[in-house]
Amino acid sequence: MLLFDPQNQDKAHVREMKLVLSDVDSGDDALPTDEEIAGWGLLEDDEGWMDVKFEDLERELRGKKGSISGADLEAESWTDKGAQDNLQRIVSQFQSS
């Protein structure tokens, strides 16, 4: 879906994925086998990114960025208005369900 969504066509990671997939399709490159993947070993993912302080979330919903815990908190607004709108839309969907 990411590769074929028109709004993502100019993003570098999408172009890179398309190049990799075209190399695989043409036979210039190959995906790793199941045996190779099994040899990589398992890594434990850090779930620390899921720890969100309520105050930080509230601040972001109001359109401010920065962390309540220590940073200089001038009335700094988001540089990406779309991110704030998306976050507010997601929260309102959770509240309505």
C-alpha distances in whole Angstrom, upper triangle without the diagonal:
4,5,5,6,10,11,10,11,15,14,16,13,11,13,15,12,12,16,16,14,16,19,18,18,21,23,24,22,22,20,22,24,24,28,27,24,27,29,27,29,27,27,27,25,26,26,28,25,25,29,28,32,32,34,31,29,31,32,28,28,31,29,31,30,32,33,36,37,39,37,39,38,39,37,34,31,27,26,23,24,20,20,23,22,19,21,24,21,20,24,25,23,24,28,27,26
4,6,5,9,9,7,9,11,10,12,10,7,11,12,10,10,14,14,13,15,18,18,18,21,23,23,21,21,19,22,24,25,28,26,24,27,29,26,28,26,26,26,23,25,24,26,23,23,27,27,30,31,32,29,27,30,30,26,26,29,27,29,27,29,30,34,35,37,35,36,35,36,34,31,29,25,23,20,21,18,18,21,21,18,20,23,21,20,23,25,23,24,28,28,27
4,6,8,10,7,7,10,10,11,9,6,8,10,8,7,11,12,10,12,15,15,15,18,20,20,19,19,18,21,23,24,27,26,24,27,29,27,29,28,27,28,26,27,27,29,26,27,30,30,33,34,36,32,30,33,33,29,30,32,30,31,30,32,33,37,38,39,37,39,38,38,37,34,31,27,25,22,24,21,21,24,24,21,23,26,24,23,27,28,27,28,31,32,31
4,6,9,8,7,11,12,14,13,9,11,13,11,10,14,15,13,14,17,18,17,19,22,22,22,22,21,24,26,27,30,29,27,30,32,30,32,31,31,31,29,30,30,32,28,29,32,32,35,36,37,34,32,34,34,30,30,33,31,33,31,34,35,38,40,41,39,41,39,40,38,35,32,28,27,23,24,21,21,25,24,21,24,26,24,24,27,28,26,28,31,31,30
4,6,6,7,10,11,14,13,10,12,15,13,12,16,17,16,17,21,21,20,23,25,26,25,25,24,26,29,29,33,31,29,32,34,32,33,32,31,31,29,30,29,30,27,27,31,30,33,33,34,31,29,31,31,27,27,29,27,29,28,31,33,36,37,39,37,38,36,37,35,32,29,25,23,20,21,17,18,21,20,18,21,23,21,21,24,25,23,25,29,28,28
4,5,5,8,10,13,14,11,12,15,15,13,17,19,18,18,22,23,22,24,27,27,26,27,26,29,31,33,36,34,32,35,37,35,36,35,34,34,31,32,32,33,29,30,33,32,35,35,36,32,30,32,32,28,28,30,27,30,29,31,34,37,39,40,37,38,37,37,35,31,28,25,23,19,20,17,18,22,20,19,22,24,22,22,26,27,25,28,30,30,30
4,6,7,9,12,13,11,12,16,15,15,18,20,19,20,23,24,24,26,29,28,28,28,27,30,32,33,36,35,32,35,37,34,36,34,33,33,30,30,29,30,27,27,30,29,32,32,32,29,27,29,28,24,24,26,24,26,25,28,30,33,35,36,34,34,33,33,31,28,24,21,19,16,16,13,15,18,17,15,19,21,19,20,23,24,23,26,28,28,29
4,6,6,9,9,7,9,12,12,12,15,16,16,17,20,21,21,23,26,25,24,25,24,26,29,30,33,31,29,32,33,31,32,31,30,30,27,28,27,28,25,26,29,28,31,31,32,29,27,29,28,25,25,27,24,26,25,27,29,33,34,35,33,34,33,33,31,28,25,21,19,16,18,15,15,19,18,16,19,22,21,21,24,25,24,26,29,29,30
4,6,8,9,6,7,11,11,10,13,15,15,15,18,20,19,21,24,23,23,24,23,26,29,30,33,31,29,33,34,32,34,33,32,32,29,30,30,31,28,29,32,31,34,35,35,32,30,33,32,28,29,31,28,29,28,30,32,36,37,38,36,37,35,35,34,31,28,24,22,19,21,18,19,22,22,20,23,26,24,24,28,29,28,30,33,33,33
4,6,9,7,7,11,12,12,13,16,17,17,19,21,22,23,25,24,24,25,25,27,31,32,35,32,31,34,35,32,34,33,32,33,30,30,30,31,27,29,32,31,34,35,35,31,30,32,31,27,28,30,27,28,26,28,31,34,36,36,34,34,34,33,32,28,26,22,20,17,19,17,18,22,22,21,23,26,25,25,29,30,29,31,34,34,35
4,6,5,6,9,10,11,13,15,16,17,19,20,21,23,25,23,22,24,23,25,28,30,32,30,28,31,32,29,31,30,28,29,26,27,27,27,24,26,28,28,31,32,32,29,27,30,29,25,26,28,25,26,24,26,28,32,33,33,31,32,31,31,30,27,24,21,18,16,18,16,17,20,21,19,21,24,24,24,27,29,28,29,32,33,33
4,5,5,6,9,10,11,12,14,15,17,19,20,21,23,21,20,21,21,23,26,28,30,27,26,29,30,27,29,28,27,28,25,26,26,27,24,26,29,29,32,33,33,30,29,32,30,27,28,30,27,28,25,27,29,32,33,34,31,32,32,32,32,28,26,23,20,18,21,19,19,23,24,22,24,27,27,26,29,31,31,32,35,36,36
4,5,5,6,9,10,11,12,14,15,17,18,20,21,20,18,19,18,20,23,25,27,24,22,26,26,23,26,25,23,25,22,23,24,24,22,24,27,27,30,32,32,29,28,31,30,26,28,30,27,28,25,26,28,32,32,33,31,33,32,33,33,29,27,23,21,19,22,20,19,23,24,21,23,26,26,25,28,30,29,30,33,34,34
4,5,5,6,9,10,11,12,14,15,16,18,20,19,18,19,18,20,23,25,27,25,23,27,28,25,27,26,26,27,24,25,26,27,24,25,29,29,32,33,34,31,29,32,31,28,29,31,28,29,27,29,31,34,35,36,34,35,35,35,34,31,28,25,23,20,22,20,19,23,23,21,23,26,25,25,28,30,29,30,33,34,33
4,6,5,6,9,10,11,12,14,15,16,18,17,16,18,18,21,24,26,28,26,24,28,29,26,29,29,28,29,27,28,29,30,27,29,32,32,35,37,37,34,32,35,34,31,32,34,31,32,30,31,33,37,38,38,36,37,37,37,36,33,31,27,25,22,25,22,22,26,26,24,27,30,29,28,31,33,32,33,37,37,37
4,5,5,6,9,10,11,13,14,15,17,15,14,15,15,18,21,23,25,22,21,25,25,23,26,26,25,27,24,26,27,28,26,28,31,31,35,36,37,34,33,36,35,31,33,35,32,33,30,31,33,37,37,38,35,37,37,38,37,34,32,28,26,24,27,24,24,28,28,26,28,31,30,29,32,35,33,34,38,38,38
4,5,5,6,9,10,11,12,14,15,14,13,14,13,15,19,20,23,21,19,23,24,21,24,24,23,25,23,25,26,27,25,27,30,31,34,36,37,34,32,35,35,31,33,35,33,33,31,32,33,37,37,38,36,38,38,39,38,35,33,29,27,25,27,24,24,28,28,25,27,30,29,28,31,33,32,32,36,37,36
4,5,5,6,9,10,10,12,14,14,13,14,14,17,20,22,25,23,22,25,26,24,27,27,27,29,27,29,29,31,29,30,33,34,37,39,40,36,35,38,37,34,35,37,35,36,33,35,36,40,41,42,39,41,41,41,41,37,35,31,29,26,28,26,26,29,29,27,29,32,31,30,33,35,33,34,38,38,37
4,5,5,6,9,10,11,12,11,10,13,13,16,20,22,24,22,21,25,26,24,27,27,27,29,28,30,31,32,30,32,35,36,39,41,42,38,37,40,40,36,37,40,37,38,35,36,38,42,42,43,41,42,42,43,42,39,37,33,31,28,31,28,28,32,32,30,32,35,34,33,36,38,37,38,41,42,41
4,5,5,6,9,10,11,9,8,9,10,13,16,19,21,18,18,22,22,20,23,24,24,27,25,27,29,31,29,31,34,35,38,40,41,38,37,40,40,36,37,40,38,38,36,36,38,41,41,42,40,42,42,43,43,39,37,34,32,30,32,29,29,33,33,30,32,35,34,33,36,38,36,37,41,41,40
4,5,5,6,9,10,10,9,9,9,13,16,18,21,19,18,22,23,22,24,25,25,28,26,29,30,32,30,31,35,36,39,41,42,39,38,41,40,37,38,41,38,39,37,38,39,43,43,44,42,44,44,45,44,41,39,35,33,31,33,30,29,33,33,30,32,35,34,32,36,38,35,36,40,40,39
4,5,5,6,8,8,9,11,12,15,18,21,23,21,21,25,26,25,28,28,29,31,30,32,33,35,33,35,38,39,43,44,45,42,41,44,43,40,41,43,41,41,39,40,42,45,46,47,45,47,46,47,46,43,41,37,35,32,34,32,32,35,35,32,35,38,36,35,38,40,38,39,43,43,42
4,5,5,6,5,5,8,10,13,16,19,21,19,19,23,24,23,26,27,28,30,29,32,33,36,34,35,39,40,43,45,47,43,42,45,45,41,42,45,42,43,41,41,43,46,46,47,45,47,47,48,48,44,42,39,36,34,37,34,34,37,38,35,37,40,39,37,41,43,41,41,45,45,44
4,6,5,6,5,5,7,11,13,16,18,17,17,20,21,21,24,25,26,29,28,31,32,35,33,34,38,39,43,45,46,43,42,45,45,41,42,45,43,44,41,42,43,46,47,48,46,48,48,49,49,45,43,40,38,35,38,35,34,38,38,35,36,40,38,37,40,42,40,40,44,44,43
4,6,8,8,9,10,14,15,18,21,20,20,23,25,24,27,28,29,32,31,34,35,37,35,37,40,41,45,47,48,45,43,46,46,43,44,46,44,45,43,44,45,49,49,50,48,50,50,51,50,47,45,41,39,36,38,35,35,39,38,35,37,41,39,37,41,42,40,41,45,45,43
4,6,8,9,12,16,17,21,23,21,22,25,26,26,29,30,32,34,33,36,38,40,38,40,43,44,48,49,51,48,46,49,49,45,46,49,47,47,45,46,47,51,51,52,50,52,52,53,52,49,47,43,41,38,41,38,37,41,41,38,40,43,42,40,44,46,43,44,48,48,47
4,5,7,10,13,15,18,20,18,19,23,23,23,27,28,30,33,32,35,37,39,38,39,43,44,48,50,51,48,47,50,50,46,47,50,48,49,46,47,48,51,51,52,51,53,53,54,54,50,48,44,42,40,42,40,39,43,43,40,42,45,43,42,45,47,45,45,49,49,48
4,7,10,13,16,19,20,18,20,23,23,23,26,28,29,32,32,34,36,38,37,39,42,44,47,49,50,47,46,49,49,45,47,50,47,47,45,45,46,50,50,51,49,51,51,52,52,48,47,43,41,39,41,39,38,42,42,40,41,45,43,42,45,47,45,46,49,50,49
4,7,10,12,16,17,15,16,20,20,19,23,24,25,28,28,31,33,35,34,36,39,41,44,46,48,44,43,47,46,43,44,47,45,45,42,43,44,47,47,48,46,49,49,50,50,46,45,41,39,37,40,37,36,40,40,38,39,42,41,39,43,45,43,43,47,48,46
4,6,9,12,14,12,13,16,17,17,20,22,23,26,26,29,31,34,33,34,38,39,43,45,47,44,43,46,46,43,44,47,45,45,43,43,43,47,47,48,46,49,49,50,50,47,45,42,40,38,40,37,36,40,40,37,38,42,41,39,42,44,42,42,46,46,45
4,6,9,12,10,10,13,14,14,17,18,20,23,23,26,28,31,29,31,34,36,40,42,44,41,40,43,43,40,41,44,42,43,40,40,41,44,44,45,44,47,47,48,48,45,43,40,38,36,38,35,34,38,38,35,36,39,38,36,39,41,39,39,42,43,41
4,7,8,6,7,10,11,11,14,16,18,21,21,25,27,29,29,30,34,36,40,42,44,41,40,43,44,41,42,45,43,43,41,41,41,44,43,45,44,47,47,49,49,46,44,41,39,37,40,37,35,39,39,36,37,40,39,37,39,42,40,39,43,44,42
4,5,5,6,9,10,11,14,16,18,22,22,26,28,31,31,32,35,38,41,43,46,43,42,45,46,43,44,48,46,46,43,43,43,46,45,47,46,49,50,52,52,48,47,43,42,40,42,40,38,41,42,38,39,42,41,38,41,43,41,40,44,45,43
4,5,5,6,9,10,12,14,17,19,21,24,26,29,29,30,33,36,40,42,44,42,41,44,45,42,43,47,45,46,43,43,42,45,44,46,46,49,49,51,51,48,47,43,43,40,43,40,38,41,41,38,38,41,40,37,40,42,40,39,43,43,41
4,5,5,6,9,11,13,17,20,22,25,27,31,31,32,35,38,41,44,46,44,43,46,47,44,46,49,48,48,45,44,44,47,46,47,47,50,51,53,53,50,49,46,45,43,45,42,40,43,44,41,41,44,43,40,42,45,43,42,45,46,44
4,5,5,7,10,12,15,19,20,24,26,29,29,31,34,36,40,42,44,42,41,45,45,42,44,47,46,45,42,42,42,45,43,45,44,47,48,50,51,48,47,43,42,40,43,40,38,41,42,39,39,43,42,39,41,44,42,41,45,46,44
4,5,5,8,10,12,15,17,20,23,26,26,27,30,33,36,39,41,38,38,41,42,39,41,44,43,42,39,39,38,41,40,42,42,45,45,47,48,45,44,40,40,38,40,37,35,38,39,36,36,39,38,35,38,41,38,37,41,42,40
4,6,6,8,12,15,17,21,23,26,27,28,30,33,37,39,42,39,39,42,43,41,42,46,44,44,41,40,40,42,41,43,43,46,47,49,50,47,46,43,42,40,42,40,37,40,41,38,37,41,40,37,39,42,40,38,42,43,41
4,6,9,12,15,18,21,24,27,27,29,31,34,38,41,43,40,40,44,44,42,44,47,45,45,42,41,40,43,41,43,43,46,47,49,50,47,46,43,43,41,44,41,39,42,43,40,39,43,42,39,41,44,42,41,44,46,44
4,7,9,13,14,18,21,23,24,26,28,31,35,37,39,37,36,40,41,38,40,43,42,41,38,37,36,39,38,39,39,42,43,46,46,43,43,40,39,38,40,38,35,38,40,36,36,40,39,36,38,41,39,38,42,43,41
4,7,10,13,16,19,21,23,24,26,30,33,36,38,36,35,39,40,38,39,43,42,41,38,36,35,38,36,38,38,42,42,45,46,43,43,40,39,38,41,38,36,38,40,36,36,39,39,36,37,40,39,37,40,42,40
4,7,9,13,15,18,20,21,23,26,30,32,35,32,32,36,37,35,36,40,39,38,35,34,33,35,34,35,36,39,40,43,43,41,40,37,37,36,38,36,33,35,37,34,32,36,36,32,34,37,35,34,37,39,37
4,6,9,12,15,16,18,20,23,26,29,31,29,29,33,33,31,33,37,36,35,32,30,29,32,30,32,32,35,36,39,40,37,37,34,34,33,35,34,30,33,34,31,30,34,34,30,32,35,34,32,35,37,35
4,6,9,12,14,15,17,20,23,26,28,26,26,30,31,29,31,34,34,33,30,28,27,29,27,29,30,33,34,37,38,36,35,33,33,32,34,32,29,31,33,30,28,31,32,28,29,33,31,29,32,35,33
4,6,9,10,11,14,17,20,23,25,23,23,27,27,26,27,31,30,29,26,25,23,26,24,27,27,30,31,34,34,32,32,29,29,28,30,29,25,27,29,26,24,28,28,25,26,29,28,26,29,32,30
4,6,7,9,11,14,17,20,22,20,20,24,25,23,25,28,28,26,23,22,20,22,21,23,24,27,28,31,31,29,29,27,28,27,29,27,24,25,28,25,23,26,27,24,24,28,27,25,28,31,29
4,5,6,8,11,14,17,19,18,17,21,22,21,22,25,25,24,22,20,19,21,19,22,23,26,26,29,30,28,27,25,26,25,27,26,22,23,25,23,20,23,24,21,21,25,24,22,24,27,26
4,5,6,9,12,15,17,15,15,19,20,18,21,23,23,22,19,17,15,17,16,18,19,23,23,26,27,25,25,23,25,24,26,25,21,22,24,22,20,23,24,21,21,25,25,22,24,28,27
4,6,7,11,14,16,13,13,17,17,16,18,21,20,19,16,15,14,16,15,18,18,21,21,24,24,22,22,20,21,20,22,21,17,18,21,19,16,19,21,18,18,22,22,20,22,25,25
4,6,10,12,14,12,12,15,17,15,17,20,20,19,17,16,15,16,16,19,20,23,22,25,25,24,23,21,22,21,22,21,18,18,20,18,15,18,19,16,16,19,19,17,19,22,22
4,7,10,12,11,11,14,15,15,16,19,20,19,17,15,13,14,13,16,17,21,20,23,24,23,22,21,23,22,23,23,19,19,21,20,16,19,21,18,17,20,21,18,20,23,23
4,6,9,7,7,10,12,11,13,16,16,15,13,12,10,11,11,15,15,18,17,20,20,19,19,18,20,20,21,20,17,16,19,17,14,16,18,15,14,18,19,16,18,21,21
4,5,5,6,9,10,11,13,15,16,14,13,12,9,9,9,13,14,17,15,19,19,19,19,18,21,21,21,22,18,17,20,19,15,16,19,17,15,18,20,18,18,22,22
4,5,5,6,9,10,11,12,14,14,13,13,11,10,11,15,16,18,16,19,18,19,18,18,21,21,21,21,18,16,18,18,14,14,17,15,13,16,18,15,15,19,20
4,5,5,6,9,10,11,13,11,11,11,8,7,9,12,13,15,12,15,15,16,16,16,20,20,20,21,18,15,18,18,15,15,18,17,15,17,20,18,18,21,23
4,5,5,6,9,10,11,9,8,8,6,6,8,11,11,13,11,14,14,13,14,13,17,17,17,18,15,13,16,16,13,14,17,16,14,17,19,18,18,22,23
4,5,5,6,9,10,10,9,10,9,10,12,15,15,17,14,16,15,15,14,13,16,16,16,16,13,11,13,13,9,10,13,12,10,13,16,14,15,18,19
4,5,5,6,9,9,10,11,11,10,13,16,16,17,14,15,14,14,13,13,17,17,16,17,14,11,13,14,11,10,14,13,11,13,16,15,14,18,19
4,5,5,7,5,7,8,8,8,12,14,13,13,10,12,10,10,10,11,14,15,14,16,13,11,13,15,12,11,15,15,13,16,18,18,17,21,23
4,5,5,5,6,8,9,10,14,15,14,15,12,13,12,10,9,8,12,11,11,12,10,7,10,11,8,9,13,13,11,14,17,16,17,20,21
4,5,7,9,12,13,13,17,19,18,18,15,16,13,13,11,10,14,13,11,12,10,7,9,10,7,6,10,10,9,11,14,14,14,16,19
4,6,9,12,13,13,17,18,17,17,13,13,11,11,9,10,13,13,11,13,12,8,10,12,10,9,13,14,12,13,17,17,16,19,21
4,7,10,12,13,17,18,16,16,12,12,9,8,6,6,9,10,8,11,9,6,9,11,10,9,13,14,14,15,18,19,19,21,23
4,7,9,10,14,15,12,12,9,9,7,6,5,6,10,11,11,13,11,9,12,14,12,12,16,17,16,18,21,21,21,24,26
4,7,9,12,13,10,10,8,9,8,6,6,6,9,10,11,14,11,10,14,15,13,14,17,18,17,19,22,22,22,25,27
4,7,9,9,7,8,7,9,10,8,9,9,12,14,15,17,14,13,17,18,15,17,20,20,19,22,24,24,24,27,29
4,5,7,6,8,8,11,12,11,13,13,15,17,18,20,16,15,19,19,16,18,21,20,19,22,24,23,24,27,28
4,6,7,8,7,11,12,13,14,15,18,20,20,22,19,17,21,21,18,19,22,22,20,23,25,24,24,27,29
4,6,9,10,13,15,15,17,18,21,22,23,25,21,20,24,24,21,22,25,24,22,25,28,26,26,30,31
4,7,8,12,15,15,17,18,21,23,24,26,23,22,25,26,23,24,28,27,25,28,31,29,29,33,34
4,6,9,12,12,14,15,17,20,21,23,21,20,23,24,22,23,27,26,25,28,30,29,29,33,34
4,6,10,10,13,15,17,20,21,24,21,20,24,25,23,24,27,27,26,29,31,30,31,34,36
4,6,7,10,13,15,18,19,21,19,17,21,22,20,21,24,25,23,25,28,28,28,31,33
4,5,9,12,14,17,18,21,19,18,21,23,21,21,25,26,24,26,29,29,29,32,34
4,6,10,12,15,15,18,17,15,18,20,19,19,22,23,22,24,27,27,27,29,32
4,7,9,12,13,16,15,13,16,18,17,18,21,22,21,23,26,26,27,29,31
4,6,9,9,12,12,10,13,15,14,15,18,19,19,21,23,24,24,27,29
4,5,6,9,8,7,10,12,12,13,16,17,17,19,21,22,23,25,27
4,6,9,9,9,12,14,14,15,18,19,20,22,23,25,26,28,30
4,5,6,7,9,10,11,13,15,16,17,19,21,22,23,25,27
4,5,5,6,9,10,11,12,14,16,17,19,20,21,23,25
4,5,5,6,9,10,10,12,14,15,16,18,20,21,23
4,5,5,6,9,10,11,12,14,15,17,18,20,22
4,5,5,6,9,10,11,12,14,16,17,18,20
4,5,5,6,9,10,11,12,14,15,16,19
4,5,5,6,9,10,11,12,14,15,17
4,5,5,6,9,10,11,12,14,16
4,5,5,6,9,10,11,12,15
4,6,5,6,9,10,11,13
4,5,5,6,9,10,11
4,5,5,6,9,10
4,5,5,6,9
4,5,5,6
4,6,5
4,6
4
